[in-house]
Amino acid sequence: MITARQLPEDAIRARAREGSAAIFPDVAGYGRSLFGADVDTPPDELDRARIVPPVFVPRRLEKMFDLAREPVYGDVGLSTVLGGFTAPSPVFLCAFGSTQVAGSGLGIAASEQAGRLGMPMVIGENVVPMHGYGRMGESVEDGLLGRIRAYADAVPDGLGGVVVQQSTEDADAEVWNLVYSDPSATKLLETGRLAFELKVGQGAKPGLGGMTVLSRTAAGEIAEQYTVDEAFGRDQAMVLRSSSPGTFTGEILRQQIHLMRNNYPRARAWVKLHPGRDVGEAARVAWAAGADAVTVDGAEGGTGWAPSVFLDQVGLPLVECLRRVGKHDASLLVSGRIWEGARALKCLAMGASAVGLGRAALLAVDEDATEGLVRLVRCLELELRLLASALGKYDLADLTTDDLWFPGSSARTEQDG
């Protein structure tokens, strides 16, 4: 059983087990228990923000005219286009990369469930150098090809898409070339559901490359490709494996995106950014160069191994990333401790096009390898509908920061009274 102390693990596992019933208090206590706000809610600024439905709801009136009846939460539309892919809701599966947890079978299970849901899925960096591609005698289950096949076999026609991330070491292994020419990816490529993501950074360790822990034997096999460090002591059986963070300027990023579009014209181009102080500028450079989507990990994001000092003190929080990037017509995809509808809706109101599930998805699949992620996403979708309907909005594109109130804000508006 995996753990994630930074998330409300019990609540996520309950959703993976029980489905939509878990978004409500225990029905067994109805009539005998009193309910209120959870005093243990993490003191994150995005979590502390309140969703504030108005008294007057002109968009509900417009919807009532369209429907010729009173609108209800089931009338809220969730389907969207994110990064060039059609999705049933503004949710995607974050990159897991070469972490041991994702390689233990959970990556395949998550891929299959994401496919059934029709949600876009990102496959993270270093999978090929660490686990192989999945052919010529390599383990298909642990390799990149196994995840692609599991997804492609389950995804409905016209929905979703697979995004393959590439780091410096992946480029050396020619990962994008392998995928672009592989028969297993042909259907996705021909239907416009394949993308490549240039990894500039990640939330768990901004400014560093990917990290994982390996046995000395395994590390010896990849020592020429990665930095191997005896960070845990020379007498320990495990060592630290680190990737290069890559070197970027505005011009280098522009040229890299141009190369992606020229070399792989049938694939979408995505760019992943870490929560750096210039994240807004970097996002605008990527979009101007032709990126179909920019993904931003807040400092709360990440599924992989990272130094504690980075997890605790490095990088902008997701809410500040959203402020610095701002509203944009292009796809802005964000992640960072997202597992339920309220945090997701706040991100959408602040300019995000979609939100990603990372650790929460792995917890859900660990709880139930067949239906856990499906149930978790269904819960999030129901909450999105309930919350948007309460705001009197039936298209998520209509959400704005007017729908949110941040404690400590001294500004009073006419709507505040």
Residue pairs with C-beta under 8 A, 6 or more apart in sequence:
1 366
2 101
2 106
2 362
2 363
2 366
3 9
4 12
4 359
4 360
4 362
4 363
6 300
6 311
6 337
6 359
7 337
7 339
7 359
7 360
7 363
8 339
9 363
11 22
11 339
11 340
12 339
12 360
12 363
12 364
12 367
12 376
13 363
13 364
13 367
14 22
15 22
15 23
15 364
15 375
15 376
15 379
16 363
16 364
16 365
16 367
16 368
16 371
16 372
16 373
16 375
16 376
17 367
17 368
17 372
17 375
18 375
19 375
19 378
19 379
20 375
20 378
20 379
20 382
21 27
22 375
22 379
23 340
23 341
23 379
23 382
23 383
25 33
25 35
26 33
41 47
41 48
42 337
44 300
44 317
44 319
44 337
45 317
45 319
45 406
46 317
46 318
46 319
46 343
46 346
46 347
47 343
48 406
48 407
49 319
49 346
49 404
49 405
49 406
49 407
50 404
50 405
50 406
50 407
51 342
51 345
51 346
51 387
51 390
51 391
51 403
51 404
52 403
52 404
52 405
53 390
53 391
53 392
53 403
54 391
54 392
54 415
57 391
57 392
58 392
59 392
59 393
59 394
59 398
60 71
60 392
60 393
60 394
63 71
63 75
63 394
64 70
64 71
67 75
71 389
71 394
72 389
73 385
73 386
73 388
73 389
73 390
74 385
75 389
75 394
76 384
76 385
76 388
76 389
76 393
76 394
76 395
76 396
77 394
77 395
77 396
78 88
78 89
78 90
78 381
78 384
78 385
78 396
79 86
79 87
79 88
79 89
80 86
80 87
80 89
80 90
80 353
80 354
80 396
81 87
81 331
82 90
82 92
82 120
82 293
82 331
82 333
82 353
82 354
83 92
83 120
83 161
83 163
83 195
83 268
83 270
83 292
83 293
83 331
83 333
83 354
84 161
84 192
84 195
84 268
84 292
84 293
84 331
85 120
85 159
85 160
85 161
85 192
85 193
85 195
85 268
86 158
86 159
86 160
87 118
87 119
87 120
87 159
87 160
87 354
88 117
88 118
88 119
88 159
89 119
89 377
89 380
89 381
89 384
90 344
90 348
90 352
90 353
90 354
90 355
90 384
90 396
91 119
91 344
91 354
91 355
91 356
91 357
91 377
91 380
91 381
92 119
92 120
92 121
92 122
92 333
92 354
92 355
92 356
92 357
93 110
93 111
93 114
93 119
93 120
93 121
93 122
93 356
93 357
93 361
93 373
94 122
94 301
94 303
94 335
94 356
94 357
94 358
94 361
95 122
95 123
95 124
95 125
95 163
95 165
95 197
95 272
95 303
95 358
96 102
96 107
96 110
96 123
96 124
96 303
96 358
96 362
97 124
97 125
97 126
97 127
97 165
97 210
97 303
97 304
98 124
98 125
98 126
98 127
98 129
98 130
98 131
98 210
98 212
99 212
99 303
99 304
99 305
100 212
100 213
101 303
101 362
102 110
102 124
102 303
102 362
103 130
103 131
103 142
105 141
105 369
106 362
106 365
106 366
106 369
107 147
108 141
108 146
108 147
108 150
109 365
109 369
109 370
109 373
110 121
110 361
110 362
110 365
110 373
111 121
111 146
111 147
111 148
111 150
111 151
112 150
112 151
112 153
112 154
113 154
113 365
113 370
113 371
113 372
113 373
113 374
114 120
114 121
114 151
114 155
114 160
114 361
114 373
115 121
115 150
115 151
115 152
115 153
115 154
115 155
115 160
116 154
116 155
116 156
116 374
117 160
117 373
117 374
117 377
118 155
118 156
118 159
118 160
119 160
119 377
120 160
120 161
120 162
120 163
121 147
121 151
121 160
121 161
121 162
121 163
122 163
122 164
122 165
122 197
122 270
122 295
122 356
123 144
123 147
123 148
123 162
123 163
123 164
123 165
124 165
124 210
125 165
125 166
125 167
125 169
125 170
125 199
125 210
125 243
126 167
126 169
126 170
126 210
126 212
126 243
127 143
127 144
127 147
127 175
128 143
128 144
128 170
128 173
128 175
128 178
129 169
129 170
129 172
129 173
129 222
129 225
129 226
130 212
130 222
131 138
131 139
131 142
131 143
131 144
132 138
132 139
132 142
132 143
132 144
133 143
133 144
133 145
133 175
133 178
134 140
134 142
134 143
134 144
134 145
134 146
134 149
135 143
135 145
139 146
140 146
140 149
144 164
144 175
144 178
144 179
145 182
145 184
148 162
148 164
148 179
148 182
148 184
148 185
148 188
149 184
151 160
151 162
152 162
152 184
152 185
152 187
152 188
155 193
157 191
158 191
160 193
161 188
161 192
161 193
161 194
161 195
161 268
162 185
162 188
162 193
162 194
162 195
163 194
163 195
163 196
163 197
163 268
163 270
164 175
164 176
164 179
164 194
164 195
164 196
164 197
165 196
165 197
165 198
165 199
165 272
166 175
166 176
166 196
166 197
166 198
166 199
167 199
167 209
167 210
167 243
167 244
167 246
168 209
168 243
168 244
168 246
169 225
169 226
169 243
169 244
170 176
172 225
176 196
176 263
176 264
176 267
179 185
179 194
179 196
180 189
180 194
180 264
180 266
180 267
185 194
188 194
189 266
189 267
190 266
192 266
192 268
194 266
194 267
194 268
195 267
195 268
195 269
195 270
195 292
195 293
196 260
196 264
196 267
196 268
196 269
196 270
197 270
197 271
197 272
197 295
198 253
198 256
198 257
198 260
198 269
198 270
198 271
198 272
199 246
199 272
200 246
200 248
200 253
200 271
200 272
200 273
200 274
200 282
201 207
201 245
201 272
201 273
201 274
201 275
201 276
201 297
202 210
202 272
202 274
202 297
202 301
202 302
202 304
203 274
203 275
203 297
203 298
203 299
203 300
203 301
203 302
203 315
203 335
203 336
204 297
204 301
204 302
204 303
204 304
204 306
204 310
204 311
205 211
205 274
205 302
205 304
205 306
205 307
205 310
205 311
205 314
206 274
206 275
206 276
206 299
206 310
206 314
206 315
207 245
207 274
207 276
207 314
208 242
208 245
208 306
208 310
209 242
209 243
209 244
209 245
209 246
210 242
210 243
210 304
211 240
211 241
211 242
211 243
211 304
211 305
211 306
212 240
212 241
212 304
212 305
213 232
213 238
213 239
213 240
213 241
213 305
214 222
214 228
214 238
214 239
214 241
215 237
215 238
215 239
216 237
216 238
216 239
219 228
219 239
219 241
222 228
222 241
226 241
226 242
226 243
227 241
227 242
227 243
227 244
228 239
228 240
228 241
228 242
229 239
229 240
229 241
229 242
230 236
230 239
230 240
231 239
231 240
232 238
232 239
232 240
240 305
248 256
250 281
250 282
250 285
253 271
253 282
253 285
253 286
253 289
254 285
254 288
254 289
257 269
257 271
257 286
257 289
257 290
257 291
258 289
258 290
260 267
260 269
261 269
261 290
268 292
268 293
269 290
269 291
269 292
270 291
270 292
270 293
270 294
270 295
271 286
271 291
271 293
271 294
271 295
272 294
272 295
272 296
272 297
273 279
273 282
273 283
273 286
273 294
273 295
273 296
273 297
274 296
274 297
274 315
275 296
275 297
275 298
275 299
275 301
275 315
275 316
275 317
275 318
275 320
275 321
276 282
276 315
276 316
277 316
277 324
279 296
279 316
279 321
279 324
279 325
280 324
280 325
280 326
283 294
283 296
283 325
283 328
283 332
284 328
286 294
287 294
287 328
287 330
291 330
292 330
292 331
293 330
293 331
293 332
293 333
293 353
294 325
294 330
294 331
294 332
294 333
295 333
295 334
295 335
295 356
296 318
296 321
296 325
296 332
296 333
296 334
296 335
297 334
297 335
297 336
298 315
298 316
298 317
298 318
298 319
298 321
298 334
298 335
298 336
298 337
299 314
299 315
299 316
299 317
299 318
299 336
300 317
300 318
300 336
300 337
301 318
301 335
301 336
301 337
301 356
301 358
302 311
302 358
303 358
303 359
303 362
316 324
317 336
318 334
318 335
318 336
318 337
318 347
319 350
321 334
322 334
322 347
322 350
322 351
322 352
323 350
325 332
325 351
326 351
327 351
328 351
330 353
331 353
331 354
332 351
332 352
332 353
333 352
333 353
333 354
333 355
333 356
334 347
334 352
334 354
334 355
334 356
335 355
335 356
335 357
335 358
337 343
337 359
338 344
338 347
338 355
338 356
338 357
338 360
339 357
339 360
339 376
339 380
340 379
340 380
340 383
341 379
341 380
341 381
341 382
341 383
341 384
341 386
341 387
342 383
342 387
343 355
344 355
344 380
344 383
344 384
345 383
345 384
345 387
345 388
345 396
345 399
345 403
346 404
347 355
348 354
348 355
348 396
348 399
349 399
349 400
349 401
349 403
349 404
350 401
350 404
357 373
357 376
357 377
357 380
360 376
361 373
361 376
363 372
364 372
364 373
364 375
364 376
365 372
365 373
366 372
368 375
384 396
388 394
388 396
388 399
391 399
391 403
393 399
393 403
402 415
